[in-house]
Amino acid sequence: MMELHTNPDGTTWMDWGDSNPEEFTNRVYNLLHALLEDQFECKLKMTRNLEAEERRRNEKK
């Protein structure tokens, strides 16, 4: 079983348990995929916010 642990200083580490190499690779791939999706969503929201801010500035002119 995969577990996420947090150290007293706030850093985290994963315990991958008794995964075989294929399971480990699959879990890493899924984790990276999820992180990239989150990054894309964040970038998309930032872009939309910047575009909306630019429109507001242009409307005031």
GINORHU-V873008 format. One record per pair of residues at least 12 apart in sequence whose ideal C-beta (glycine too) atoms are under 8 Angstrom apart, sorted by the first residue. I is the first residue (numbers start at 1). J is the second residue. Records with the same first field share a line. If there is no record, write none. Layout:
I: J + J
//
This chain:
1: 17
2: 14 + 15 + 16 + 17 + 19 + 27
3: 15 + 17
//
